[in-house]
Amino acid sequence: MTRKAIAAIMLSLSFPLSAFAVEAPATVSQSATQMSEGEVRKIDKDAGKVTIKHGPIRNLDMPGMTMVFRVKDPAMLDRMKAGDKIMFSAGNIGGAFTVTRVEPAK
């Protein structure tokens, strides 16, 4: 092999394959629009958190359970009380499961 061929091989091995990956353009994701059913169990206004017994949250690949979420906007907590049936959207924001939207269930 020539030096040029060896250099070309070495250079191609130094670039990660991800450098050649092409991502689809950003669009409104399912996580921004998909709603899940839940029931408010507890509200902690001081901590900015709400405990929700919920069904599956598909965008987070999460089965139904009861868990504590942060809320994106603390004002959301003023519109909820324990026992309320809700529809909500949640995402993983900065490593914390966070309610991003909430409305009364119909």
C-alpha positions in Angstrom: 0.0 0.0 0.0 1.1 3.5 -0.7 1.4 6.1 2.0 -1.5 8.0 0.5 -3.7 4.9 0.7 -2.7 4.3 4.3 -3.3 8.0 5.2 -6.8 7.8 3.6 -7.7 4.7 5.6 -6.4 6.2 8.8 -8.3 9.5 8.2 -11.5 7.6 7.4 -11.2 5.7 10.7 -10.8 8.9 12.7 -14.2 10.3 11.8 -17.1 8.8 13.7 -20.0 7.5 11.6 -22.3 10.0 13.3 -20.4 12.8 11.5 -22.1 11.5 8.3 -25.6 11.0 9.8 -28.4 13.3 8.6 -31.2 14.1 11.0 -34.7 14.8 10.0 -35.8 18.4 10.4 -37.3 19.3 13.8 -41.1 19.1 13.8 -43.7 19.2 16.5 -43.1 15.9 18.3 -45.7 13.5 19.7 -44.5 14.4 23.2 -45.6 18.0 22.7 -49.2 17.0 21.7 -49.9 13.6 23.1 -52.0 13.6 26.3 -52.2 10.9 29.0 -55.0 10.3 31.5 -54.4 10.8 35.2 -55.7 11.5 38.6 -54.1 14.1 40.9 -53.2 12.4 44.1 -51.1 15.1 45.9 -49.9 18.7 45.2 -46.7 20.1 46.7 -46.7 23.8 45.7 -43.5 24.6 47.7 -41.6 22.0 45.7 -43.4 22.7 42.4 -44.5 19.0 42.2 -47.6 17.0 41.7 -48.2 13.3 42.3 -50.3 11.7 39.5 -51.8 8.2 39.2 -51.6 7.9 35.4 -52.1 5.5 32.6 -49.4 4.8 30.0 -47.3 7.8 28.8 -46.4 6.7 25.3 -43.9 9.4 24.5 -41.9 8.4 27.6 -42.4 4.7 27.0 -43.8 4.5 30.6 -46.5 2.1 31.9 -49.3 3.3 34.2 -48.2 4.0 37.7 -48.3 6.6 40.5 -45.4 9.0 40.5 -44.2 12.5 41.3 -43.7 15.0 38.4 -42.3 18.5 38.4 -44.5 21.1 36.7 -43.2 23.4 33.9 -45.2 26.3 35.2 -46.0 26.5 39.0 -49.3 28.2 38.1 -50.5 24.8 36.9 -50.7 23.7 40.5 -53.3 26.4 41.3 -55.7 24.8 38.8 -55.5 21.3 40.3 -56.6 19.6 43.5 -56.3 16.1 44.8 -58.9 13.8 43.2 -59.1 15.8 39.9 -59.2 13.7 36.8 -56.9 15.2 34.2 -55.4 14.9 30.8 -51.7 15.9 30.7 -48.6 16.0 28.7 -45.2 15.2 30.2 -41.6 15.1 29.0 -38.1 14.5 30.3 -36.8 18.0 30.8 -33.3 18.2 32.1 -33.5 14.7 33.5 -36.7 15.3 35.4 -40.1 14.0 34.4 -42.1 17.3 34.0 -45.8 18.0 33.3 -45.8 20.5 30.4 -49.6 20.8 29.9 -52.7 19.9 31.9 -56.4 20.2 31.4 -59.5 18.7 33.0 -60.5 15.3 31.7 -63.8 15.3 29.8 
